[in-house]
Amino acid sequence: MGHSRNSYTIPSPISLTSVFSSGVHPSQPPPPCGFVLWSSVERRLRPKSLFPEKSVTLHNKCSHSVWPGIQPSAGKLLLARGGFKLPPNMSHALKLPPLWSGRFWGRHGCAFKASGRGRCKTGDCGGSLFCNGTGGTPPATFVEFFLGKHHDSYAISLVDGYNLPVSITPYGGSGTCGDVRCVMSDLNLICPAALQVRSHDKRALVACKSACFVAINAMSPVPWGPSSAFMPTADCMMFKMSCPQARFSAYDDPTSMARCTADTNYVITFCPGGGH
């Protein structure tokens, strides 16, 4: 996948027409940060009548700060300059522009200068606080959205590996609609040695490369791909069993994509079980 490009195309297993409501174009200044406590956001999110516009709220339940990254699909508007800092137990709501699709991910262990230059231990986007359309460096846990005129589709993707537990919670709407989660907090800890990614000082295990991506590249098809004639590798199966709702390849079963009606709003939570 092209993570150094200014935009990307999500390999969708189903055909969708995308939809969403107001965002920030790269030529416009960023909106105010507006961090608020999660308890107040949650009270506002639940009643459907309080959603005059389409939105996604990013909430951090990790014990450390997370720097969300945002990458629009090709030709879509950039939101919040593509990234910001989200302290523990804080949330940030974003309006979603019409016909928007793209991906979100959590960057971890970041340090930035006043200029906005720096780097992150995982999910780094070109050494910048504001990703500005640049994709996150794998491995990272990605959240993908395709928003349509009548239905939205969304998924957690481990195609590019794993760095943080994450969940997607829909509010309002209907359809085959529900939470999608990859919350196993110790997935990094059970990562095979050959797939481990460590911090720059080599002391901490910070992420796990995609076992299924490695298997596919090694010509070892997996049973949820186009052909079910071959058995997956043990490492790939470990990924699939740890986060059964997540996507693991561009050929994954379309049932890994949840669908809601287009009047749905969403919360993306990093470390939904807390801690980590």
C-alpha positions in Angstrom: 0.0 0.0 0.0 1.3 3.5 -0.9 1.9 5.2 2.4 4.2 7.9 1.1 1.6 9.3 -1.4 -0.6 12.3 -0.6 -3.7 10.1 -1.0 -4.6 6.5 -1.3 -7.4 4.2 -2.6 -8.8 1.8 -0.1 -9.1 -1.7 -1.7 -12.8 -2.2 -1.2 -14.4 -5.6 -1.4 -17.8 -4.1 -2.2 -18.9 -1.3 -4.5 -20.0 1.8 -2.6 -20.7 5.4 -3.4 -19.3 7.6 -0.6 -21.1 10.4 1.5 -20.3 12.9 4.3 -20.8 16.6 5.6 -18.2 19.5 6.0 -14.4 19.3 6.4 -11.2 21.2 6.2 -9.6 21.6 2.8 -5.8 21.6 2.8 -5.9 25.3 1.7 -8.0 26.3 4.7 -6.8 26.9 8.3 -7.4 24.1 10.8 -10.5 24.3 13.1 -10.0 25.0 16.8 -9.0 21.9 18.7 -11.9 21.9 21.1 -11.0 19.0 23.3 -13.7 18.0 25.7 -14.2 15.4 28.4 -15.6 12.1 27.1 -18.4 12.0 29.6 -19.9 15.1 28.2 -19.4 13.9 24.6 -21.1 10.6 25.3 -24.1 12.3 26.7 -24.5 14.4 23.6 -23.8 11.5 21.2 -26.5 9.1 22.3 -29.7 11.0 21.3 -30.1 10.8 17.5 -32.0 14.2 17.5 -28.8 15.9 18.6 -27.0 15.1 15.3 -27.7 18.0 12.9 -24.6 17.0 10.9 -22.6 13.9 10.2 -19.7 13.5 12.6 -17.0 11.2 13.9 -15.6 11.6 17.4 -12.1 10.3 18.2 -11.8 9.3 21.9 -8.6 8.3 23.7 -8.9 5.8 26.6 -5.2 4.9 26.5 -3.1 5.8 29.5 -0.9 7.8 27.2 -1.5 10.4 24.5 -2.3 9.3 21.0 -1.8 11.4 17.9 -4.6 10.5 15.5 -3.7 10.4 11.8 -6.2 11.0 9.1 -5.7 10.2 5.4 -8.5 10.9 2.8 -9.0 8.8 -0.2 -7.8 10.2 -3.5 -9.8 13.4 -4.3 -11.4 13.7 -0.9 -11.0 16.6 1.6 -8.4 16.6 4.3 -9.7 16.8 7.8 -7.9 18.7 10.6 -4.7 18.9 8.6 -4.5 15.2 8.9 -3.5 14.9 12.5 -3.4 16.3 16.1 -2.5 15.3 19.7 -5.3 13.6 21.7 -4.4 13.4 25.5 -5.7 10.5 27.7 -9.4 10.5 28.4 -10.1 13.3 25.9 -12.2 13.4 22.7 -12.3 15.4 19.6 -15.3 15.6 17.2 -14.9 16.2 13.4 -17.6 17.1 10.9 -17.5 14.8 7.9 -17.8 16.2 4.4 -20.1 14.9 1.7 -18.9 11.9 -0.3 -15.9 11.4 2.0 -13.9 8.2 2.5 -10.6 7.6 4.1 -8.8 6.1 7.1 -7.9 7.0 10.6 -5.1 5.5 12.8 -3.4 6.2 16.1 0.2 7.3 16.3 2.0 6.4 19.5 5.1 7.6 21.3 5.4 10.9 19.4 7.6 13.9 20.1 7.3 17.1 18.0 9.1 20.4 18.1 7.2 23.7 18.0 7.7 23.6 14.2 5.5 20.4 14.1 8.5 18.3 13.0 9.4 15.1 14.9 8.6 11.5 14.8 6.4 8.7 16.3 7.3 5.2 17.5 4.4 3.8 15.5 2.2 5.2 12.7 4.5 8.0 11.8 3.5 10.1 8.7 6.6 11.7 7.3 7.9 13.1 10.6 5.1 15.7 10.9 2.4 16.5 13.5 0.1 17.3 10.6 0.0 14.3 8.2 -1.5 16.6 5.4 -2.6 13.6 3.3 0.5 11.3 4.0 -0.3 7.8 5.1 0.9 6.2 8.3 4.0 4.0 8.3 3.1 0.4 8.9 2.6 -1.5 11.1 -0.5 0.3 12.5 -4.1 -0.5 13.2 -6.2 1.4 10.6 -9.9 2.4 10.6 -11.5 2.6 7.2 -14.7 4.4 6.2 -16.7 4.4 2.9 -19.8 6.6 3.3 -22.6 6.3 0.8 -25.8 8.1 -0.1 -27.8 5.4 1.5 -25.4 3.3 3.5 -22.0 3.7 5.2 -19.4 0.9 5.3 -16.6 0.8 7.9 -14.0 -1.7 9.1 -10.9 -2.1 11.2 -7.9 -3.1 9.1 -4.9 -5.1 10.1 -3.7 -5.4 6.5 -0.8 -3.2 7.5 -0.2 -4.7 10.9 -1.2 -3.7 14.5 -0.1 -1.1 17.0 -3.0 -0.1 19.2 -6.4 -1.6 20.1 -9.3 0.3 18.6 -13.1 0.1 18.3 -15.8 1.8 16.1 -19.1 2.5 17.7 -22.1 3.7 15.6 -24.8 6.0 17.0 -28.2 6.3 15.4 -29.0 4.7 12.1 -29.9 1.1 11.3 -28.9 -1.8 9.2 -26.2 -4.5 9.8 -24.9 -1.9 12.2 -22.8 -2.5 15.4 -19.6 -2.1 17.2 -16.4 -3.3 15.4 -13.6 -4.0 17.7 -10.0 -5.1 17.8 -9.3 -4.7 21.5 -7.0 -7.5 22.5 -4.5 -5.4 24.5 -1.7 -7.9 24.4 -1.7 -8.6 20.7 1.8 -7.0 20.5 2.9 -9.3 23.4 2.0 -12.5 21.5 3.5 -11.2 18.2 6.0 -13.7 16.7 9.6 -12.6 17.0 10.0 -12.3 13.3 7.1 -9.8 13.1 7.9 -7.6 16.1 8.7 -3.9 15.8 10.6 -2.3 18.6 11.2 1.3 19.7 14.2 3.2 18.4 16.2 2.2 21.5 15.1 -1.5 20.9 13.8 -1.7 24.5 10.0 -1.7 24.0 7.8 -3.8 21.7 5.6 -1.2 20.0 3.9 -2.9 17.0 3.4 -6.1 15.1 3.8 -6.6 11.4 0.9 -8.2 9.5 1.3 -12.0 9.5 -1.3 -12.3 6.8 0.4 -9.8 4.5 3.6 -11.8 4.9 1.7 -15.0 4.1 0.0 -13.6 1.0 3.3 -12.1 -0.3 4.9 -15.6 0.3 2.2 -17.1 -2.0 0.3 -18.7 0.9 -3.4 -17.9 0.3 -5.7 -17.7 3.3 -9.2 -19.3 3.5 -11.1 -16.0 3.6 -9.4 -14.8 0.3 -10.5 -15.6 -3.3 -9.6 -19.2 -2.9 -10.2 -21.4 0.1 -8.1 -24.3 -1.2 -5.1 -23.6 1.0 -4.5 -23.4 4.8 -3.3 -20.1 6.4 0.0 -19.9 8.2 -0.2 -20.3 12.0 0.9 -16.7 12.5 -1.7 -15.4 10.2 -4.4 -17.5 11.9 -3.3 -16.1 15.3 -4.0 -12.6 13.9 -7.4 -13.6 12.6 -8.4 -15.3 15.9 -7.2 -12.4 18.0 -9.3 -9.8 16.1 -11.9 -11.8 14.2 -13.9 -8.6 13.1 -10.9 -7.0 11.4 -9.9 -7.1 7.8 -6.6 -8.9 7.0 -6.1 -8.5 3.3 -7.6 -6.7 0.2 -9.3 -10.0 -0.6 -10.9 -10.4 2.8 -14.5 -11.5 3.1 -16.9 -8.5 2.6 -18.7 -9.5 5.8 -15.8 -7.9 7.7 -17.3 -4.5 6.6 -20.1 -3.3 8.8 -22.9 -1.3 7.2 -25.2 1.4 8.6 -27.7 3.8 7.1 -26.3 7.1 6.1 -27.8 9.0 9.1 -25.3 7.2 11.4 -22.6 9.0 13.5 -19.5 7.3 14.8 -17.0 7.1 17.7 -13.5 5.7 17.2 -12.0 4.8 20.5 -8.3 4.1 21.0 -7.7 1.5 23.8 -11.4 0.9 24.4 -10.6 -1.3 27.3 -8.5 1.4 28.9 -4.8 1.2 30.0 -2.4 -0.1 27.4 
